Amino acid sequence: MASKMIFVNLPVADLPRAKRFYEAIGWKVNEDFTDANASCIVIDDNICLMLLTREYFQTFGKRPTADTVAARAASYALALGSAQEVDALVEAALAAGATEEVDETKKAEEAAVGMYGRNFIDPDGHTWEPFWMDYPGAE
């Protein structure tokens, strides 16, 4: 059976800015799937983002595109290998223009079950939740 991949389609206001942001946090652009309307950002072998201009994103459906700056449309949790990787990703995101969203209640709840996470919001309002969890079987 072939491995599965996920492509998360994200509308962005300024495609070049969005590409620079994600490159600054260490993710790579796949130029084979990048043009004036879209850019493929490779997180790892099985996870990619498709950054799409808002106009192009709108062609994928009939419902209006959410204003992700004004309201949270979704959050993207990303499991990482250590608490240090979480911190490194969030610090890179902050240096590249993201804002951090801190919820002390959520932090305490996560810590109680062996999780460590932080949240950042990219320049287009997309919420990322990188986390590490110490659980049986984790590498």
Residue pairs with C-beta under 8 A, 6 or more apart in sequence:
3 45
3 46
4 46
5 45
5 46
5 47
5 48
6 46
6 47
6 48
7 40
7 48
7 49
7 50
8 47
8 48
8 49
8 50
8 76
9 49
9 50
9 52
9 57
9 60
10 18
10 49
10 50
10 51
10 52
10 57
10 124
10 126
11 52
11 53
11 54
11 57
11 58
11 65
11 66
11 68
11 124
12 18
12 51
12 52
12 53
12 54
12 124
13 54
13 124
14 123
15 36
15 37
15 38
15 39
15 51
15 52
15 53
17 123
18 39
18 51
18 122
18 123
18 124
19 29
19 34
19 39
19 41
19 51
20 96
21 93
21 96
21 97
21 98
21 122
21 123
22 29
22 41
22 49
22 51
22 122
23 29
24 92
24 95
24 96
25 89
25 92
25 93
25 96
26 89
26 92
27 41
27 42
27 43
27 49
28 41
28 42
29 39
29 40
29 41
29 42
30 40
30 41
30 42
30 48
32 40
33 39
33 40
33 50
34 40
36 53
37 52
37 53
37 55
37 56
38 50
38 51
38 52
38 53
38 56
39 50
39 51
40 48
40 49
40 50
40 51
41 48
41 49
41 50
41 51
42 48
43 49
43 78
47 78
52 60
54 65
57 65
58 64
58 65
66 73
67 125
68 124
68 125
68 126
69 124
69 125
70 125
72 125
72 127
73 125
73 126
74 126
74 127
75 119
75 127
75 128
75 129
76 126
76 127
76 128
76 129
77 117
77 129
77 130
77 131
78 89
78 128
78 129
78 130
78 131
79 131
79 132
79 133
80 86
80 89
80 130
80 131
80 132
81 132
81 139
82 132
83 116
83 132
85 130
85 132
86 116
86 117
86 118
86 130
86 131
86 132
87 118
89 130
90 98
90 100
90 118
90 120
90 130
93 120
93 122
93 128
94 100
94 120
97 122
97 123
98 120
98 121
98 122
98 123
98 128
99 120
99 121
100 118
100 119
100 120
100 121
101 119
101 120
101 121
101 127
102 118
102 119
103 119
107 117
110 116
110 117
110 131
113 133
114 133
114 134
114 135
115 131
115 132
115 133
115 134
116 131
116 132
116 133
117 129
117 130
117 131
117 132
118 129
118 130
118 131
119 127
119 128
119 129
120 127
120 128
120 130
121 127
121 128
122 128
